[in-house]
């Protein structure tokens, strides 16, 4: 069963409350998403740590109920 975009956003927002999140369904099938996550809490973290924080927020759903996620992260522009 595919995962809804709002479920992905809720999981990320719960773990990273300051995040601005944009979720895009890339294929219209509920299995292939792009997520753009901007958070002040990412400041000073290398990109790999930022991505790890998002994947941790998804609680092991990657590769299972969430088939594919194109992820970009950033800190807010000053």
C-alpha positions in Angstrom: 0.0 0.0 0.0 1.5 3.4 -1.0 2.2 6.1 1.6 0.4 9.4 1.4 2.3 12.6 1.0 0.8 14.1 4.1 1.9 11.1 6.2 5.5 11.7 5.0 5.2 15.4 5.9 3.7 14.6 9.3 6.5 12.1 10.2 9.2 14.7 9.2 7.5 17.6 11.0 7.2 15.5 14.2 10.9 14.8 14.2 12.0 18.2 12.9 9.5 20.7 14.1 11.2 23.8 12.5 11.1 22.2 9.1 9.5 23.7 6.0 8.6 20.7 3.9 7.5 20.4 0.3 6.5 16.9 -0.9 6.0 16.1 -4.6 4.5 12.9 -5.9 6.9 12.3 -8.9 5.0 9.5 -10.6 1.4 10.0 -9.4 1.5 6.5 -7.8 2.1 7.3 -4.2 5.4 5.4 -4.3 7.9 7.9 -5.8 8.2 11.2 -4.0 10.6 14.1 -3.8 11.0 15.9 -0.5 12.6 19.3 0.0 13.2 20.0 3.7 14.5 23.3 4.9 15.3 23.6 8.6 17.3 26.0 10.8 18.2 22.9 12.9 20.3 21.7 9.9 22.6 24.7 10.2 26.2 23.5 10.8 25.4 19.9 9.9 26.9 18.3 6.8 24.4 17.3 4.2 24.7 13.6 5.0 23.7 14.3 8.6 20.7 16.4 7.4 19.6 13.5 5.2 20.1 11.0 8.0 17.8 13.1 10.2 15.1 13.0 7.6 15.5 9.2 7.1 15.4 8.7 10.8 12.1 10.7 11.0 10.7 8.2 8.5 11.3 5.4 11.0 12.5 2.6 8.6 9.7 3.1 6.1 12.1 3.7 3.2 12.3 0.7 0.9 9.1 -0.7 2.4 5.8 1.3 2.4 7.8 4.3 1.0 9.5 2.9 -2.2 11.5 5.9 -3.3 12.3 9.4 -2.0 14.4 12.0 -3.8 15.6 14.1 -0.9 17.1 17.6 -0.8 17.8 19.5 2.4 18.9 23.0 3.2 19.1 25.7 5.8 17.0 28.8 5.5 18.6 31.6 3.6 19.6 34.6 5.7 
